[in-house]
Amino acid sequence: MKTNLVELTLLVQEASELANKATLTKTEERKLQFLTGTAIPAVKAGATLQEVQEAELNAVEDRNGLRRTTLGNSTPRETRAKAAFMRKLFTMENNQGTREMRASNEAEGAILSQLGTYTSLGSFVPTDFAGKVFATMAQHDPLYDEDSCTLINSTNARPFPIPVYDDLSNEAVQVSEAQNLAQGAQVNLGNPGHVVLGSYSFRSPIHYMSMEVFQDAGDQAMGNAYDLFAQFAGDRLARAIGQKLVTGTGPAGTTITGIIPALQAAGVNGVVATGSAGNTGGAETGVNSIGSADIAALYFGVNESYRKSPKCAFMCADSTLQYLAKIVTKMGLPLVNFEDGVATIMGKPVKVSPSVPAIGSDAITVLFGDFSYWNTRLVSGGDDPSTARIQVFKETRVEQGLVGLQYFLRADGVLAFNSPNANTTPINYLIQHS
């Protein structure tokens, strides 16, 4: 028989209220004993609250020689109130913004593990939320963030062309008044080339929350349950999408083509590392190290026009930055400097990317250039294009107090560069020797 979770919740709450009292009357002591010793185990085993109440009443009647009473099938007032609360909670009028309501036959999960009680300090001690949630953290790739690239938020996923053109092979020439000014090579700026942004879908696993979570997470300092879910589920998506934006490969049309594969596809050969032996006097090579000469070659491998961009930066793994921070020149000056906690090399910020490969044979380990030429597109599908969409899976038996939440976002990225001359690339990379 299936456990009636709403009735079990009512019994647990009643027992918790009694257990929290400083002193109990004899009647309250018997009630608490009945709840913890009989009612709650019985409902967990599949009995209904009505059956428990009827059994309790019949026990009293038997002791006093009275005729047994059979209770009616009316729903207890508390149960009806709980059901009404859940229906109100999951109607559209209470779910503004990015929340989407739809029915689902998803598995209901184990609400018993979400009741919010523990026994280390005694029976049925209620838990509460602190004013802040502390979660284990992990870095996501900077190409997911607006301050590192060109971020495009949109409410639909229709193909999004980005115009690009290449006129570097043509220069203005001096002419006399008598010359035909229409002569010379021309670029039709009204019909430029283009790269196209599409979208690929990303979803978090369905996360189940109980009614108790929605009640307990209502504190202003804590934020509501939707915000709590969006915080950790959004971080999941940021890490997954960010990784694809850097190293995503695969056949066209199946997944994001990341910045490293995009540069290789554009014919960029990169700068081959020679190693840090010139800095350390050791035996390091371009296979297992990076020296200041390598960073200088990468820096000047990007045209000065791109280096002036406010989004011009280095990008590498945290372990690579740690290695570079140990490198000093022959004058004893550090290669990496820190300005207000921000790592810089040659005056340009260093963006930490967990998806850029670490130092190793034939690995692309450092990127440098104007990352405004990288376009990241996030498609929310909601009215607010800056936020992802939370789908709410409303169960057919909502009175049981369980609901599923899922974070949904579509994304793509593209390098706004299609020149046949790879030497004009706005972003270059350092590759370790093989």
C-alpha positions as CSV (number, residue, x, y, z in Angstrom):
1,M,0.0,0.0,0.0
2,K,1.3,3.5,-0.8
3,T,2.2,5.9,1.9
4,N,-0.2,8.9,2.1
5,L,2.5,11.6,2.3
6,V,0.2,14.6,3.2
7,E,-1.3,12.8,6.2
8,L,2.2,11.6,7.2
9,T,3.4,15.2,7.1
10,L,0.5,16.4,9.3
11,L,1.3,13.7,11.9
12,V,5.0,14.6,11.9
13,Q,4.2,18.3,12.2
14,E,1.9,17.6,15.2
15,A,4.5,15.4,16.9
16,S,7.1,18.1,16.3
17,E,5.0,20.8,17.9
18,L,4.4,18.6,21.0
19,A,8.1,17.6,21.2
20,N,9.1,21.3,21.2
21,K,7.0,22.2,24.2
22,A,8.9,22.8,27.5
23,T,6.4,20.8,29.5
24,L,3.6,18.4,28.5
25,T,0.3,17.6,30.2
26,K,-0.6,13.9,30.7
27,T,-2.9,14.1,27.7
28,E,-0.2,15.6,25.5
29,E,2.3,13.0,26.6
30,R,-0.2,10.2,25.6
31,K,-0.8,12.0,22.4
32,L,2.9,12.3,21.6
33,Q,3.4,8.6,22.5
34,F,0.5,7.7,20.2
35,L,1.9,9.7,17.3
36,T,5.4,8.5,17.5
37,G,4.7,4.9,18.5
38,T,1.5,4.1,16.6
39,A,0.2,6.7,14.2
40,I,3.3,7.7,12.2
41,P,4.6,4.1,11.8
42,A,1.1,3.0,10.7
43,V,0.8,5.7,8.1
44,K,4.3,4.9,6.9
45,A,3.2,1.3,6.5
46,G,0.2,2.4,4.3
47,A,-2.6,3.1,6.7
48,T,-4.7,6.3,6.3
49,L,-5.1,8.9,9.0
50,Q,-8.8,8.0,9.1
51,E,-7.9,4.4,9.9
52,V,-5.5,5.5,12.6
53,Q,-8.1,7.8,14.2
54,E,-10.7,5.1,14.0
55,A,-8.4,2.5,15.6
56,E,-7.6,5.0,18.4
57,L,-11.3,5.7,19.0
58,N,-12.2,2.0,18.9
59,A,-9.5,1.2,21.5
60,V,-11.1,3.7,23.9
61,E,-14.6,2.3,23.2
62,D,-13.3,-1.3,23.8
63,R,-11.9,-0.4,27.2
64,N,-15.2,1.2,28.2
65,G,-17.4,-1.5,26.8
66,L,-18.9,0.7,24.2
67,R,-20.1,-0.1,20.7
68,R,-17.4,0.5,18.0
69,T,-17.8,3.5,15.8
70,T,-17.0,3.6,12.1
71,L,-15.8,7.0,10.9
72,G,-17.1,8.5,7.7
73,N,-15.1,9.2,4.6
74,S,-14.9,12.9,5.0
75,T,-11.5,14.5,4.5
76,P,-10.0,16.0,7.6
77,R,-10.0,19.8,7.6
78,E,-6.2,20.0,7.9
79,T,-5.8,17.6,4.9
80,R,-8.2,19.7,2.8
81,A,-6.3,22.9,3.8
82,K,-3.0,21.3,2.8
83,A,-4.4,20.3,-0.6
84,A,-5.8,23.8,-1.2
85,F,-2.4,25.3,-0.3
86,M,-0.6,23.0,-2.9
87,R,-3.1,23.8,-5.6
88,K,-2.7,27.6,-5.0
89,L,1.1,27.2,-4.9
90,F,1.2,25.6,-8.3
91,T,-1.3,27.8,-10.3
92,M,-0.1,30.2,-12.9
93,E,-1.1,33.2,-10.9
94,N,1.6,32.3,-8.4
95,N,4.3,31.6,-11.0
96,Q,5.3,34.7,-12.8
97,G,8.2,35.3,-15.0
98,T,10.2,32.2,-16.2
99,R,8.2,29.4,-14.5
100,E,6.3,27.1,-16.8
101,M,3.5,24.9,-15.6
102,R,2.8,21.5,-17.2
103,A,1.7,18.1,-16.1
104,S,4.0,15.2,-16.0
105,N,4.1,11.5,-15.1
106,E,7.6,11.8,-13.7
107,A,8.4,9.5,-10.7
108,E,7.3,11.1,-7.5
109,G,10.6,10.4,-5.6
110,A,11.0,9.9,-1.9
111,I,9.4,12.7,0.1
112,L,10.2,10.9,3.4
113,S,13.8,12.0,3.0
114,Q,12.7,15.6,2.6
115,L,10.5,16.1,5.7
116,G,13.0,18.5,7.2
117,T,13.4,16.7,10.6
118,Y,16.3,14.9,12.3
119,T,16.8,13.1,15.5
120,S,20.4,13.9,16.6
121,L,19.0,16.4,19.2
122,G,15.9,14.4,20.1
123,S,12.8,13.2,18.4
124,F,11.3,15.4,15.6
125,V,13.4,18.5,16.1
126,P,12.4,20.8,13.3
127,T,15.2,22.2,11.1
128,D,15.4,25.7,9.7
129,F,17.4,27.6,7.0
130,A,20.2,30.0,7.8
131,G,20.2,33.4,6.1
132,K,22.7,32.2,3.5
133,V,23.3,29.0,1.6
134,F,26.8,27.8,1.4
135,A,27.4,25.6,-1.7
136,T,30.5,23.8,-2.9
137,M,31.8,26.0,-5.8
138,A,33.5,25.3,-9.1
139,Q,34.6,27.7,-11.8
140,H,32.7,27.9,-15.1
141,D,34.3,29.1,-18.3
142,P,34.4,32.9,-18.9
143,L,32.8,32.6,-22.4
144,Y,29.5,32.2,-20.6
145,D,29.9,35.7,-19.1
146,E,29.2,39.1,-20.6
147,D,32.4,40.7,-19.3
148,S,34.5,38.3,-21.3
149,C,32.9,38.1,-24.7
150,T,29.9,39.4,-26.7
151,L,26.9,37.9,-25.0
152,I,23.6,37.8,-26.9
153,N,20.4,37.1,-25.0
154,S,17.3,36.2,-27.0
155,T,13.9,34.9,-26.5
156,N,13.8,32.6,-29.5
157,A,16.3,30.3,-31.3
158,R,15.8,31.4,-34.9
159,P,19.1,31.4,-36.9
160,F,21.0,34.6,-36.0
161,P,23.4,35.7,-38.7
162,I,26.3,38.0,-37.7
163,P,27.8,40.1,-40.5
164,V,31.6,40.0,-41.0
165,Y,33.8,41.3,-43.8
166,D,37.5,41.4,-44.6
167,D,39.0,44.4,-46.3
168,L,42.6,44.2,-45.1
169,S,43.9,43.4,-48.6
170,N,42.7,46.7,-49.9
171,E,44.2,50.1,-49.1
172,A,43.3,53.6,-50.1
173,V,45.5,55.1,-52.8
174,Q,46.5,58.6,-53.7
175,V,44.7,60.0,-56.7
176,S,44.8,63.2,-58.8
177,E,41.7,65.2,-59.5
178,A,41.6,63.9,-63.1
179,Q,41.6,60.2,-62.1
180,N,38.5,58.0,-62.2
181,L,37.6,57.7,-58.5
182,A,35.5,54.5,-59.3
183,Q,38.6,52.5,-60.0
184,G,40.1,50.0,-57.6
185,A,38.9,47.0,-55.6
186,Q,35.6,47.4,-53.8
187,V,33.9,45.6,-51.0
188,N,30.1,45.5,-51.0
189,L,29.3,46.5,-47.4
190,G,25.6,46.0,-48.2
191,N,26.2,42.3,-48.7
192,P,28.9,41.2,-46.2
193,G,29.8,37.7,-45.3
194,H,28.3,36.3,-42.2
195,V,28.5,33.6,-39.5
196,V,25.4,32.1,-38.0
197,L,24.4,31.4,-34.4
198,G,21.8,28.7,-33.8
199,S,21.0,27.0,-30.5
200,Y,21.4,23.7,-28.6
201,S,19.3,22.6,-25.7
202,F,20.7,22.1,-22.2
203,R,18.6,20.9,-19.2
204,S,19.3,20.1,-15.6
205,P,18.0,16.8,-14.2
206,I,14.5,17.1,-12.7
207,H,14.9,18.1,-9.0
208,Y,12.1,17.1,-6.7
209,M,11.1,19.4,-3.8
210,S,8.4,18.9,-1.2
211,M,5.8,21.3,0.1
212,E,7.9,21.7,3.2
213,V,10.8,23.1,1.2
214,F,8.5,25.8,-0.4
215,Q,7.3,26.7,3.1
216,D,10.7,26.7,4.8
217,A,12.5,28.5,2.0
218,G,10.1,31.5,2.1
219,D,12.3,33.6,4.3
220,Q,13.4,36.9,2.7
221,A,17.0,36.4,3.6
222,M,17.0,32.9,2.2
223,G,15.0,33.5,-1.0
224,N,12.2,31.3,-2.2
225,A,12.6,27.7,-3.4
226,Y,12.6,28.7,-7.0
227,D,15.6,31.0,-6.5
228,L,17.4,28.4,-4.4
229,F,16.9,25.9,-7.2
230,A,17.9,28.4,-9.9
231,Q,21.1,29.1,-8.0
232,F,22.5,25.6,-8.1
233,A,20.8,24.4,-11.3
234,G,22.0,27.5,-13.2
235,D,25.5,26.8,-12.1
236,R,25.2,23.3,-13.6
237,L,24.2,24.8,-16.9
238,A,26.9,27.4,-16.8
239,R,29.6,24.7,-16.3
240,A,28.1,22.5,-19.0
241,I,27.6,25.2,-21.6
242,G,30.9,27.0,-20.8
243,Q,32.8,23.8,-21.5
244,K,31.1,23.4,-24.9
245,L,31.9,27.1,-25.7
246,V,35.6,26.3,-25.3
247,T,36.2,22.8,-26.5
248,G,32.9,21.7,-28.1
249,T,33.5,19.6,-31.2
250,G,31.3,17.2,-33.1
251,P,29.6,17.3,-36.5
252,A,28.1,20.6,-37.5
253,G,24.6,21.0,-36.3
254,T,24.9,18.5,-33.4
255,T,26.6,20.6,-30.7
256,I,28.4,23.9,-30.1
257,T,31.7,24.4,-31.9
258,G,33.9,25.8,-29.2
259,I,36.5,28.6,-29.6
260,I,39.5,26.3,-29.8
261,P,38.1,24.0,-32.6
262,A,36.8,27.2,-34.4
263,L,40.3,28.7,-34.4
264,Q,41.7,25.5,-35.8
265,A,39.0,25.3,-38.4
266,A,39.8,28.9,-39.5
267,G,43.4,27.8,-40.2
268,V,45.1,29.5,-37.2
269,N,48.3,27.5,-36.6
270,G,49.1,29.2,-33.2
271,V,52.4,29.8,-31.5
272,V,54.5,26.8,-30.7
273,A,55.9,26.9,-27.1
274,T,59.7,26.7,-26.6
275,G,59.5,26.3,-22.9
276,S,60.8,28.1,-19.8
277,A,64.4,26.9,-19.7
278,G,65.4,30.5,-20.7
279,N,63.8,31.7,-17.5
280,T,64.8,29.0,-15.1
281,G,68.1,27.8,-16.5
282,G,66.7,24.3,-16.2
283,A,65.9,21.5,-18.7
284,E,62.2,22.4,-19.4
285,T,61.0,22.2,-22.9
286,G,58.1,23.4,-25.0
287,V,56.4,20.0,-24.2
288,N,56.1,20.6,-20.5
289,S,56.5,24.3,-19.8
290,I,55.8,27.8,-20.9
291,G,58.3,30.7,-20.8
292,S,58.1,34.4,-21.0
293,A,59.3,34.3,-24.6
294,D,56.3,32.1,-25.5
295,I,53.9,34.6,-23.9
296,A,55.6,37.5,-25.8
297,A,55.3,35.7,-29.1
298,L,51.6,35.0,-28.4
299,Y,51.0,38.6,-27.4
300,F,52.6,40.1,-30.5
301,G,51.0,37.3,-32.7
302,V,47.8,39.3,-32.4
303,N,47.5,42.6,-34.3
304,E,47.8,45.7,-32.2
305,S,44.3,46.8,-33.3
306,Y,42.8,43.9,-31.5
307,R,45.1,44.4,-28.4
308,K,43.4,47.8,-27.8
309,S,40.0,46.2,-27.2
310,P,38.7,46.3,-23.6
311,K,37.9,42.6,-23.9
312,C,41.4,41.7,-25.0
313,A,42.7,39.1,-22.5
314,F,44.6,35.9,-21.9
315,M,42.7,32.7,-21.2
316,C,44.1,29.6,-19.6
317,A,43.5,26.9,-17.0
318,D,44.1,27.7,-13.3
319,S,47.0,25.3,-13.2
320,T,48.6,27.1,-16.1
321,L,48.2,30.4,-14.4
322,Q,49.8,29.0,-11.3
323,Y,52.8,27.8,-13.3
324,L,53.2,31.2,-15.1
325,A,53.0,33.0,-11.7
326,K,56.2,31.2,-10.7
327,I,58.1,32.4,-13.8
328,V,60.4,35.4,-13.4
329,T,62.6,37.2,-16.0
330,K,66.4,37.3,-15.7
331,M,65.9,40.6,-14.0
332,G,63.8,38.9,-11.3
333,L,60.5,40.5,-12.4
334,P,57.4,38.3,-12.3
335,L,55.6,37.4,-15.5
336,V,52.2,37.5,-13.8
337,N,51.2,40.6,-11.8
338,F,48.1,41.0,-9.7
339,E,46.1,44.2,-9.7
340,D,43.3,44.4,-7.1
341,G,43.2,40.6,-7.1
342,V,43.1,40.3,-10.9
343,A,45.9,38.4,-12.6
344,T,47.5,40.3,-15.5
345,I,50.2,39.5,-18.0
346,M,51.7,42.4,-20.1
347,G,48.9,44.6,-18.7
348,K,46.1,42.3,-20.0
349,P,43.8,40.4,-17.6
350,V,44.0,36.6,-17.4
351,K,40.7,34.7,-17.5
352,V,40.7,31.3,-15.8
353,S,39.0,28.7,-17.9
354,P,38.6,25.1,-16.5
355,S,38.1,23.7,-20.0
356,V,41.3,25.0,-21.6
357,P,43.7,22.1,-21.5
358,A,46.5,22.1,-18.9
359,I,50.2,22.0,-19.9
360,G,51.0,18.8,-21.8
361,S,52.3,17.5,-25.0
362,D,50.6,19.0,-28.1
363,A,48.0,20.8,-25.9
364,I,46.5,24.2,-26.7
365,T,47.1,25.9,-23.3
366,V,46.8,29.7,-23.6
367,L,44.5,31.8,-25.7
368,F,45.0,35.5,-26.3
369,G,43.2,38.2,-28.2
370,D,40.0,40.2,-28.5
371,F,37.3,38.0,-27.1
372,S,34.6,40.4,-28.2
373,Y,34.9,38.5,-31.5
374,W,33.5,35.5,-29.8
375,N,29.7,35.6,-29.7
376,T,27.8,33.6,-27.1
377,R,24.0,33.3,-27.5
378,L,21.7,32.3,-24.6
379,V,18.1,31.6,-25.5
380,S,15.8,31.6,-22.5
381,G,12.4,31.2,-24.3
382,G,10.8,33.4,-21.7
383,D,9.7,37.0,-21.5
384,D,13.0,38.0,-19.9
385,P,15.8,37.1,-22.2
386,S,18.5,37.4,-19.5
387,T,17.2,34.4,-17.5
388,A,16.8,30.7,-18.1
389,R,13.4,29.0,-17.9
390,I,12.3,26.9,-14.9
391,Q,9.9,24.2,-15.9
392,V,7.6,23.1,-13.1
393,F,6.4,19.5,-13.4
394,K,3.0,19.4,-11.6
395,E,2.2,15.9,-10.5
396,T,-1.3,14.4,-11.1
397,R,-1.5,13.8,-7.3
398,V,-0.3,17.2,-6.2
399,E,-1.9,16.7,-2.7
400,Q,1.0,14.4,-1.9
401,G,3.2,17.5,-1.8
402,L,5.9,16.7,-4.4
403,V,6.8,18.8,-7.4
404,G,9.7,18.6,-9.9
405,L,11.7,21.6,-11.1
406,Q,14.0,21.6,-14.2
407,Y,16.2,24.3,-15.5
408,F,16.2,24.8,-19.3
409,L,18.4,26.9,-21.5
410,R,19.5,26.9,-25.1
411,A,22.9,28.2,-26.2
412,D,25.4,28.5,-29.0
413,G,28.6,30.3,-29.8
414,V,30.5,31.4,-32.9
415,L,33.7,33.2,-33.8
416,A,32.9,36.3,-35.9
417,F,35.8,35.7,-38.2
418,N,35.9,34.1,-41.7
419,S,38.9,35.7,-43.4
420,P,40.9,33.5,-45.7
421,N,44.0,35.1,-44.1
422,A,44.5,33.3,-40.8
423,N,47.2,35.7,-39.8
424,T,44.6,38.4,-39.2
425,T,42.8,36.4,-36.5
426,P,41.6,38.4,-33.6
427,I,42.4,35.5,-31.2
428,N,45.5,33.4,-31.3
429,Y,46.7,30.5,-29.2
430,L,49.8,28.9,-27.7
431,I,50.3,25.2,-28.4
432,Q,52.8,23.0,-26.5
433,H,55.4,21.2,-28.6
434,S,54.6,17.6,-29.4
